[in-house]
């Protein structure tokens, strides 16, 4: 909650806040740093919250390229609860984290995947994530489309989540009740478009 007090992420309706993350083990010499910078410079109404990994090389590069920029908040890594709160209150997520590719769509947040392949192809197929790759121009284009085109944003943020609809527990209980004869009608299966 401390991060949410420090940065009013819930104002994204008027001022998009993008949550960005680079995972441990990623190469430090990557175009992604300059990509973040260009997005902020190109869109004067965008802020970036960037939980910086503890790797000294990552921290040094992040501070060198993004440190001191208005509207870029380099913060300490977040625990899972604070990360979920930040995702819930941000406008979109840019990441190479497989976990965030699953979690952000559950919160209705578009995801730009910052790599050339993903272990979550069902998210790409469903349309909840965009494969931004590692080319700066492509990533900036997708970020700009999400920031400037409300219909494009709505299409992705409102797409059915391939990882569930939040009612798995109820469906499981109903299936058990049906199996043992306590429900007459078989519960409906999850439908993903």
Sine and cosine of phi, psi and omega as CSV:
sin_phi,cos_phi,sin_psi,cos_psi,sin_omega,cos_omega
0.00,0.00,-0.41,0.91,-0.01,-1.00
-0.87,0.50,-0.65,0.76,0.00,-1.00
-0.90,0.43,-0.58,0.82,-0.03,-1.00
-0.96,0.28,-0.42,0.91,0.09,-1.00
-0.96,0.27,-0.64,0.77,-0.05,-1.00
-0.93,0.36,-0.65,0.76,-0.06,-1.00
-0.84,-0.55,0.90,-0.43,-0.04,-1.00
-0.96,0.28,0.98,0.22,-0.07,-1.00
-0.91,0.42,-0.35,0.94,-0.07,-1.00
-0.97,0.25,0.05,1.00,0.02,-1.00
-1.00,-0.05,0.22,0.98,-0.12,-0.99
-0.87,0.50,-0.36,0.93,0.01,-1.00
-0.85,0.53,-0.60,0.80,0.02,-1.00
-0.99,-0.17,-0.32,0.95,-0.15,-0.99
-0.55,-0.83,1.00,-0.04,-0.09,-1.00
-0.84,0.54,0.75,-0.66,0.08,-1.00
-0.91,-0.41,0.83,-0.55,-0.02,-1.00
-0.97,-0.26,0.76,-0.65,0.06,-1.00
-1.00,-0.09,0.83,-0.55,-0.06,-1.00
-0.81,-0.58,0.56,-0.83,-0.03,-1.00
-0.49,-0.87,0.65,-0.76,0.17,-0.99
-0.89,-0.46,0.74,-0.68,-0.13,-0.99
-0.99,0.10,0.39,-0.92,0.06,-1.00
-0.84,0.54,0.60,-0.80,0.03,-1.00
1.00,-0.01,-0.20,0.98,0.04,-1.00
-0.95,0.33,0.48,-0.87,0.04,-1.00
-0.91,0.41,0.67,-0.74,0.00,-1.00
-0.97,0.23,-0.57,0.82,0.01,-1.00
-0.99,0.13,0.99,0.14,-0.05,-1.00
-0.70,-0.71,0.50,-0.87,0.00,-1.00
-0.94,0.33,-0.11,0.99,-0.09,-1.00
-0.89,0.47,-0.56,0.83,-0.02,-1.00
-0.88,0.48,-0.74,0.67,0.02,-1.00
-0.93,0.36,-0.46,0.89,0.04,-1.00
-0.91,0.42,-0.74,0.67,0.05,-1.00
-0.83,0.56,-0.72,0.69,-0.03,-1.00
-0.86,0.50,-0.71,0.71,-0.02,-1.00
-0.90,0.44,-0.64,0.77,0.01,-1.00
-0.87,0.49,-0.70,0.71,0.00,-1.00
-0.91,0.40,-0.67,0.75,0.00,-1.00
-0.93,0.37,-0.55,0.84,-0.05,-1.00
-0.97,0.23,-0.49,0.87,-0.09,-1.00
-0.85,-0.53,0.98,-0.20,-0.09,-1.00
-0.93,0.36,-0.20,0.98,0.00,-1.00
-0.98,-0.20,0.17,0.99,-0.05,-1.00
-0.97,-0.25,0.67,-0.74,0.15,-0.99
-0.89,-0.46,0.44,-0.90,0.03,-1.00
-0.84,-0.54,0.76,-0.65,0.16,-0.99
-0.94,-0.33,0.86,-0.51,-0.11,-0.99
-0.78,-0.62,0.99,-0.17,0.10,-0.99
-0.94,0.34,0.94,-0.34,-0.13,-0.99
-1.00,0.06,0.78,-0.62,0.02,-1.00
-0.87,0.50,0.44,-0.90,-0.06,-1.00
-0.96,0.27,-0.19,0.98,0.04,-1.00
-0.82,0.57,0.84,-0.54,-0.05,-1.00
-0.83,0.55,-0.60,0.80,0.01,-1.00
-0.92,0.39,-0.63,0.77,0.04,-1.00
-0.91,0.42,-0.72,0.70,-0.02,-1.00
-0.89,0.46,-0.67,0.74,0.00,-1.00
-0.89,0.46,-0.71,0.70,-0.01,-1.00
-0.92,0.39,-0.70,0.71,0.01,-1.00
-0.86,0.51,-0.70,0.71,0.00,-1.00
-0.93,0.38,-0.61,0.80,-0.01,-1.00
-0.91,0.42,-0.69,0.72,-0.10,-0.99
-1.00,-0.01,-0.63,0.78,-0.12,-0.99
-0.95,-0.32,-0.34,0.94,-0.05,-1.00
-0.88,0.48,0.64,-0.77,0.02,-1.00
0.99,0.13,-0.08,1.00,0.03,-1.00
-0.98,0.21,0.70,-0.71,0.14,-0.99
-0.88,0.48,0.60,-0.80,0.09,-1.00
0.95,0.30,0.17,0.98,0.16,-0.99
-0.89,-0.45,0.85,-0.53,-0.04,-1.00
-0.93,-0.38,0.98,-0.19,0.08,-1.00
-1.00,0.09,0.90,-0.44,-0.09,-1.00
-0.84,-0.55,0.19,-0.98,0.06,-1.00
-0.93,0.37,0.39,-0.92,0.06,-1.00
-0.82,0.57,0.54,-0.84,-0.03,-1.00
-0.98,-0.22,0.57,-0.82,0.15,-0.99
-0.97,0.26,0.12,-0.99,-0.14,-0.99
-0.87,0.50,-0.63,0.77,-0.02,-1.00
-0.92,0.40,-0.73,0.68,0.02,-1.00
-0.91,0.41,-0.57,0.82,0.04,-1.00
-0.91,0.42,-0.66,0.75,0.04,-1.00
-0.91,0.42,-0.64,0.77,0.06,-1.00
-0.89,0.45,-0.68,0.73,0.02,-1.00
-0.90,0.44,-0.69,0.73,0.03,-1.00
-0.88,0.47,-0.67,0.74,-0.01,-1.00
-0.86,0.50,-0.56,0.83,-0.12,-0.99
-0.98,-0.17,-0.03,1.00,0.00,-1.00
-1.00,-0.01,0.08,-1.00,-0.03,-1.00
-1.00,0.01,-0.70,0.72,0.04,-1.00
-0.42,-0.91,0.23,-0.97,-0.03,-1.00
-0.84,-0.54,0.73,-0.69,0.12,-0.99
-0.87,-0.49,0.87,-0.50,-0.13,-0.99
-0.35,-0.94,0.27,-0.96,0.21,-0.98
-0.92,-0.40,0.14,0.99,0.01,-1.00
-0.98,0.21,0.84,-0.55,0.06,-1.00
-0.88,0.47,-0.61,0.79,0.01,-1.00
-0.88,0.47,-0.69,0.72,0.01,-1.00
-0.93,0.38,-0.46,0.89,0.07,-1.00
-0.90,0.43,-0.47,0.88,0.05,-1.00
-1.00,0.06,-0.64,0.76,-0.15,-0.99
-0.97,0.22,-0.68,0.73,-0.06,-1.00
-0.86,0.50,-0.67,0.74,0.04,-1.00
-0.88,0.47,-0.48,0.88,0.07,-1.00
-0.90,0.43,-0.40,0.92,0.02,-1.00
-0.98,-0.17,0.11,0.99,0.02,-1.00
0.96,0.27,0.46,0.89,-0.02,-1.00
-0.95,-0.32,0.79,-0.61,0.09,-1.00
-0.89,0.45,0.53,-0.85,0.00,-1.00
-0.81,-0.58,0.76,-0.66,0.20,-0.98
-0.97,-0.23,0.88,-0.48,-0.02,-1.00
-1.00,0.08,0.83,-0.56,-0.10,-1.00
-0.99,-0.12,0.83,0.56,0.13,-0.99
-0.37,-0.93,0.12,-0.99,-0.10,-1.00
-1.00,-0.02,-0.23,0.97,0.07,-1.00
-0.55,-0.83,0.30,-0.95,-0.04,-1.00
-0.64,-0.77,0.48,-0.88,0.13,-0.99
-1.00,0.07,0.07,1.00,-0.01,-1.00
-0.90,-0.44,0.84,0.54,-0.04,-1.00
-0.90,0.44,-0.43,0.90,0.03,-1.00
-0.90,0.44,-0.50,0.87,0.04,-1.00
-0.94,0.33,-0.63,0.78,0.05,-1.00
-0.90,0.43,-0.73,0.68,-0.01,-1.00
-0.88,0.48,-0.66,0.75,0.00,-1.00
-0.95,0.33,-0.44,0.90,0.00,-1.00
1.00,-0.08,0.25,0.97,0.02,-1.00
-1.00,0.06,-0.29,0.96,0.07,-1.00
-0.76,-0.65,0.42,-0.91,0.04,-1.00
-0.89,-0.45,0.75,-0.66,0.08,-1.00
-0.98,0.17,0.99,-0.15,0.00,-1.00
-0.98,0.18,-0.40,0.92,-0.02,-1.00
0.96,0.29,-0.51,-0.86,-0.03,-1.00
-0.81,-0.58,0.08,1.00,0.01,-1.00
-1.00,0.05,0.82,-0.57,-0.08,-1.00
-0.81,0.59,-0.74,0.68,-0.06,-1.00
-0.88,0.48,-0.62,0.78,-0.01,-1.00
-0.93,0.38,-0.72,0.69,-0.02,-1.00
-0.90,0.45,-0.71,0.70,0.01,-1.00
-0.88,0.47,-0.64,0.77,0.02,-1.00
-0.88,0.48,-0.76,0.65,-0.01,-1.00
-0.89,0.45,-0.67,0.74,0.03,-1.00
-0.88,0.47,-0.69,0.72,0.02,-1.00
-0.89,0.46,-0.67,0.74,0.04,-1.00
-0.86,0.50,-0.70,0.72,-0.01,-1.00
-0.93,0.38,-0.59,0.81,-0.02,-1.00
-0.96,0.27,-0.64,0.77,-0.15,-0.99
-0.99,-0.16,-0.36,0.93,-0.10,-1.00
-0.93,-0.37,0.99,-0.11,-0.08,-1.00
-0.89,0.46,-0.54,0.84,0.03,-1.00
-0.93,0.38,-0.66,0.75,0.06,-1.00
-0.89,0.46,-0.70,0.72,0.02,-1.00
-0.87,0.50,-0.75,0.66,-0.02,-1.00
-0.88,0.48,-0.66,0.75,-0.01,-1.00
-0.84,0.55,-0.71,0.70,-0.03,-1.00
-0.97,0.23,-0.68,0.73,-0.07,-1.00
-0.95,0.32,-0.38,0.93,-0.02,-1.00
-0.98,-0.19,0.03,1.00,-0.01,-1.00
-0.92,0.38,0.60,-0.80,0.01,-1.00
-0.86,0.50,0.75,-0.66,-0.03,-1.00
-0.96,0.27,0.84,-0.55,-0.02,-1.00
-0.94,0.33,-0.15,0.99,-0.03,-1.00
-0.99,-0.15,0.14,0.99,0.07,-1.00
0.80,-0.60,0.16,-0.99,-0.04,-1.00
-0.90,-0.44,0.17,0.99,0.03,-1.00
1.00,0.07,0.08,1.00,-0.03,-1.00
-0.87,-0.48,0.40,0.92,-0.03,-1.00
-0.87,0.49,-0.64,0.77,-0.02,-1.00
-0.89,0.46,-0.70,0.71,0.01,-1.00
-0.90,0.44,-0.69,0.72,0.02,-1.00
-0.89,0.46,-0.61,0.80,0.02,-1.00
-0.91,0.42,-0.73,0.69,0.02,-1.00
-0.88,0.47,-0.70,0.71,0.01,-1.00
-0.88,0.47,-0.62,0.78,0.02,-1.00
-0.91,0.42,-0.64,0.77,0.04,-1.00
-0.91,0.42,-0.72,0.70,0.02,-1.00
-0.87,0.49,-0.66,0.75,0.04,-1.00
-0.90,0.44,-0.71,0.70,-0.03,-1.00
-0.85,0.53,-0.62,0.78,-0.03,-1.00
-1.00,-0.08,0.18,0.98,0.13,-0.99
1.00,0.09,0.19,0.98,0.00,-1.00
-1.00,0.06,-0.27,0.96,0.13,-0.99
-0.85,-0.53,0.67,-0.75,-0.03,-1.00
-0.99,0.16,-0.57,0.82,-0.05,-1.00
-0.97,-0.25,0.65,-0.76,0.04,-1.00
-0.92,0.39,0.73,-0.69,0.02,-1.00
-0.91,0.42,0.48,-0.88,0.02,-1.00
-0.95,0.32,0.57,-0.82,0.10,-1.00
-0.97,0.23,0.36,-0.93,0.11,-0.99
-0.89,0.46,0.74,-0.68,0.04,-1.00
-0.92,-0.38,0.87,-0.50,0.06,-1.00
-0.89,-0.45,0.81,-0.59,-0.02,-1.00
-0.92,0.38,0.00,0.00,0.00,0.00
